Each structure stands twice: as C-alpha cells, then as structure tokens.
Amino acid sequence: QAIPIQAISTRPHQRKPSLDRRARNVGPAMSPQVWQRTTLLTALVAVAGAGTAMDTDLQTRLEELEAAAQSQEHSIRSQHERLAGLEARVKESGSRRLQTVSNSIHGGFDADHVAYSDDMSVKIMISHVWHFVCGALVFFMQAGFAMVEVGTCRSRSMDIIAMKYFTHVCIAAVCWWLCGWAFAYGGPLKTDSASGKLIKKDFIGHEQFVGMDFYEDLGGGRFEPMMQIMPWFQQWAICVVATSIVSGGVGERMTYLGYLVYSVVMAALVYPIVVCSTWGHGWLSNIMDAGFYDQAGSGVVHVCGGTAALIGAVVTGARGEGRVAAQRSDPSNTGLVLLGTF
C-alpha cells in the first residue's frame, strides 16, 4: 500500500554510525609519537641482530686467515731451512758449476751438447753457401784483372803477367792464413764505455793465428768447427783483390821477385792493418758518433790497393825510361782489355 508523503517526511532521520566512530569503538587510539618510537625500536632490534650475525662471520674469517698465515709461515720456514741446506752443500763442494747446453755437429754425445735442429741447419747451410758464392764472385775478378793487364801490356810480357797473378793468389792465401786474418779480425775485443760498441783492446789483433780458434776440441776425436771459418774465404778473396790492384800499376816496371816480396808485405801487413782499423772494430770504427762504414769496400780495398799502386808506379818510374825507352808500348790485345773490363 502507498504510504503518505507526509508520514515519510515527518519521521526523524536515522544516520548510520561513521567508520571513525566504529574504529574508535575498537580500542584506544595510538598517537603518532608512539608509533614512530615503536617503529624505531623495531628497526634497532633488527639491526642489532644483523650486527651480531656479521660479527660472528667476521670472527670466523679472521680465524681462517690466521690459520692460513700460520701455514704460510711454516712453509716459508721450511723453504729457508732447505735453502740453508743447499748453501751448505755448495760451500762444502767448493764451487758451483753452471752447465750450458750447446749445439754440435756430433749430436748429443754428452749432457752438454745437443744436435742442431732442422731450422738451425738450414740457416747455417744458407749462410755458408752465401759466403762461398760471394767469395767465388770476388775471386773471379782475378781473371778480369789479368785480362786487362795482359791486353794492355806488350805481348812479350803476357807469360810473366799471368804467372804473377797465379803466384800472388797463392802467396796471399798463405799470408792471410798465417797472420793476415789475426791482424785484421782477431781479438781481443772490449766494449767501449761511451758508445757501447765492440772495439779492439790493442792497435791490431793478436788472436786466431794460423787458423787457431777456428775449431773446438771436444775430446774423443771430435772437433767442432767455429763460425769464423765462414767469412774467412770471402775475406781472403777480398785481400787478393787489394793485392792484385798494384800489379797493373807496376806492369812491366817491376821484376818478378820484387813483385813477390811486395805481395807478401801487402797481404800480411798493409791490408790487414787497414781492415783492422775499419771492418775489424779498430779505432776508425768508433770514431765520433757514427763511426766508419764501408759496405762495398771502396775505401778499405780499392783506396788501399790504389794508393799502393800509385806509390809503386812513382818509385819504379814510367815504362818509357831505361831499356824500353825506344820501344813502343801499345796494347797487345784490345779485345782482352774489353773482356776483362766487363
């Protein structure tokens, strides 16, 4: 049934209790200050518990480190005791011997020698072949020099000129083996304190005479060749070139015996001293900062031989003097001169 509007509007308004009142009915309210203190206290308790746990872990780690340090100290003490024992053994034996292993063509016949490896053998072989080829090419210049001189001089002198070239090659070989190499490239050497270069201790070398130190006696009939034998052949060929330069300067001016004496002096004394001062780590090789450099031998070989030839020509005089004054000295064979020049 319908309810009259007047009845509805005249009833007193009934309100529901609010949430704040219901919350206040639950219990007494907590002030903000109390809440903050409670939270701070709880955090302090948590931090204190964590700190106690960390202190326990740190204590454990410290104990572990102390144990490791004690172990290391014990090990170091043992090493010191062992080292002291070894030093005592060395003192009792008198000296300490350091063993070095070197290569040998005889292989590993003892504990101090081993065989050459394949790479080392190939490198040494190539180096030997290169020195031999270079020495042969230089030595082949003797044929050119002989052709030039034979073609330039008279035909009556061809035999004696050819004999001179054949003889002075043999003389230069003997002199270079006896003392030439020792004067030029022999030691002893020392290291210069200012430049750090190797220089000779004396004016000329005085080691490796007559092929000494070109090999090492290993005992048991074993001989080990040294590396000095490689450049010896090439340097001998260059020495022969320096000696033969004078032959053309004194052609038909000097007797055969006089030329032999000159060849001995040139190959055994003059040329080795020049080489010693330059290529042989002599005083010129350490002059100023740059030192002396002559890669092709224009100064060491050709200036030395040319100067000796000039002096010989001045001393002997021209070919037109004396008995050959009225004789012509035209070239006997221009073809040989041209072929020898090439």
Residue pairs with C-beta under 8 A, 6 or more apart in sequence:
90 96
99 111
99 112
100 112
101 111
101 112
101 113
101 114
102 112
102 113
102 114
103 113
103 114
103 115
103 116
103 120
104 113
104 114
104 115
104 116
104 218
104 222
104 224
105 116
105 224
105 225
106 113
106 218
106 222
106 224
107 113
107 114
107 115
108 114
108 115
109 218
109 220
109 222
113 218
116 124
127 230
128 230
131 230
131 231
131 233
131 234
132 233
132 234
134 234
135 233
135 234
135 236
135 237
136 237
138 234
138 237
138 238
138 241
139 237
139 240
141 241
141 244
142 165
142 169
142 240
142 241
142 244
143 340
144 339
144 340
144 341
144 342
145 165
145 241
145 244
145 245
145 247
145 248
145 340
146 161
146 162
146 165
146 340
147 336
147 337
147 339
147 340
148 248
148 336
148 337
148 340
148 341
149 161
149 165
149 247
149 248
149 251
149 340
150 157
150 158
150 161
150 162
150 332
150 333
150 336
150 340
151 331
151 332
151 333
151 334
151 335
151 336
151 337
151 338
151 339
151 340
152 248
152 251
152 331
152 332
152 337
153 161
153 251
153 252
153 329
153 331
153 332
154 252
154 327
154 329
154 330
154 332
155 332
155 333
157 251
157 252
158 332
160 256
161 247
161 251
163 256
164 247
164 256
164 259
165 244
165 247
167 260
167 263
168 240
168 243
168 244
168 247
168 259
168 260
168 263
168 267
169 240
169 244
171 260
171 263
171 264
171 267
172 180
172 236
172 239
172 240
172 243
172 263
172 266
172 267
173 236
173 240
175 263
175 264
175 267
175 268
176 235
176 236
176 239
176 267
176 268
176 272
177 210
177 211
177 236
178 209
178 210
178 268
179 209
179 210
179 268
179 272
180 236
180 239
180 267
180 268
180 271
180 272
181 208
181 232
181 235
181 236
181 272
182 205
182 206
182 207
182 208
182 209
182 272
183 204
183 205
183 206
183 268
183 269
183 272
183 273
183 276
184 204
184 205
184 235
184 271
184 272
184 273
184 275
184 276
184 279
184 280
185 205
185 208
185 228
185 231
185 235
185 275
185 276
185 279
185 280
186 205
186 206
186 207
186 208
186 209
186 280
187 200
187 201
187 205
187 207
187 208
188 200
188 201
188 202
188 205
188 207
189 198
189 199
189 200
189 201
189 281
190 198
190 199
190 200
190 201
191 197
191 198
191 199
192 198
192 199
192 286
195 286
195 289
195 291
197 281
197 285
197 286
197 291
198 281
199 281
199 282
199 283
199 285
199 286
200 276
200 280
200 281
200 282
200 283
203 276
203 282
203 283
204 272
204 273
204 276
204 282
205 276
205 280
207 213
208 214
208 228
213 226
213 228
214 225
214 226
214 228
214 229
214 232
215 223
215 224
215 225
215 226
215 229
216 223
216 224
216 226
217 223
218 224
235 275
238 297
238 301
239 267
239 271
239 272
240 267
241 301
241 305
242 266
242 271
242 301
242 302
242 304
242 305
243 263
243 266
243 267
243 271
243 305
244 305
245 302
245 305
245 306
245 308
245 309
246 262
246 266
246 305
246 308
246 309
246 312
247 259
248 309
249 306
249 308
249 309
249 310
249 312
249 313
250 259
250 309
250 312
250 313
250 316
251 319
252 319
252 324
252 329
253 312
253 313
253 316
253 317
253 318
253 319
254 262
254 312
254 316
262 312
266 308
270 304
270 308
271 304
271 305
274 300
274 304
275 300
276 282
277 283
277 284
277 285
277 292
278 284
278 285
278 292
278 294
278 299
278 300
279 285
279 294
279 300
284 291
284 292
285 291
285 292
294 300
319 329
320 329
331 337
